[in-house]
């Protein structure tokens, strides 16, 4: 569940994400929740909300011995995904665009293509004319 709350120290609205109680009892689910928190904290993008804090609180029910875990995130005004409905999943043709986007996000250069030996001289001549330099592979 995600709740809207007020950060009284900094006078701002925040979103508090609390996983279901079933997650509190499952060790693997708790590890996934912590992994999600680390992943969100490592990202900085205008389309991803900022993670302000992660914490635990005693369970409000006296019978529960497991603490309640939560994430405190930036509150973003707008429509919910329930209101928007299903989003289209149209992948780009051939998947090339996605691979290139992932490569750029990871800071990796475009892979260099190998040129067959019988085309190498022609390829180097073309590259020197265009200023690209030879690209006969790593």
N, C-alpha and C positions, 0 to 999 in steps of 0.2 A: 504494500500500500504506500501511496505517496500523499503526504499531508502538507498543507500550506501552514506555515508558522511565522512567528515574528522573532527576529534576532534583536533582543532588547539592548544588547551591548552596542551594536552598530546601527540600530534603528533601520532595519531593512527586512523585507519579506524573504523567506527562504522556503525551500522544499525539503521535507524530511522523508527519506525513503526507508521504510521498515519492512524487512522481508517477512513472509508468513511464519507462523509459529512452527510449522513443519520443518523449516530450514534450521531453526535454532537447535533442533534435536539431531540433525544430520551433519556429521563432521565434514563430508565432502561438499555439501551445500554451503557450509560456513566458509570453507576455503575458497569456493567460487565467489562468494560475496566479497571476501577480502581481496581476491584477485580483481574483481570488477572495480573496487575502490582504487586500487593501485593503477589500473589501466586508465580510469577516468582522470585521476590526478596527474598522470603523465601527459595528457593531451591538452592542447591549447588551440582551439578552433572556434570560430564564431557560431558554428552550428552545434556545438557540444557545450552543455552547461558546465559551469565551474564547480568543482568539489571544494567546499569550505572546510569540512570536518568529517571525521568518522569516530564513532564512539559506541559505548555500551552503557546501559542503564539497568538497574534492577527491575525484574519483572513486576508489573503492577499486581499480578495475581500471587497470592501467598503460596499457592501450591507449586508454582513454577520455580525451579532452582536455577534455570538457565537465564543469563542476562539477555536483554533485548538489544540487538545490534542495530545501528542506524547510520545512514549517510546524510549529511547536511549539504545541500546543493543550492546553487543559484536558482531562484524562482523566476520562471519565464512566463510572462503573460501570453495567453493565446488559446487556441483550440486544442483539445486533447486528441490523441490518436483514435479514441473511440468515436469522437465527433466527426473526424475526417473520413474514417472508413478505411478499407484496405487500400494499400498503396500499390501502384503498378510495378511489376518486376520485369520490365523489358530490358534485357541485357544488350549492350552495344554489339554490333556485328562482329563476330569472330573473337570477341573477348580481348582484342588488342588494347582497346582504350583502358580497360580495367587493369591489365598488367602494367601498362605504362604509368598509370596513376599510382599504383602501389610502388613501383620502382622509384618514381619521383618522391613519394612520401617517405621512403626509406633512405633517400639520398644516394641512390645508386645511379650510375650513368647508364645511358642506353647501351645495350650490348653491341659489341663490334662484330660485324659479320666477317666470316672468312671468305677470302676470294680464291677460287681455284688457281693453281699455278699458271695455267695457260692464259688466264685473264689478268694476272697480276700487273704486268707492264702497262696494259691499257688502263687498268684501274688507278695505278699511281699517276699516270699522265692526267687523267680526268681529275683526280684529287688535287694535284698541284695547280691545275687551271682554276678550280673552284675554291682553293684555299682550305680544303677540309683536312688534308694530310692523309697518309695511308691508313687504312683500317683493315688490315688483314689478320685481325684477331689477337686475343690475349695469349 
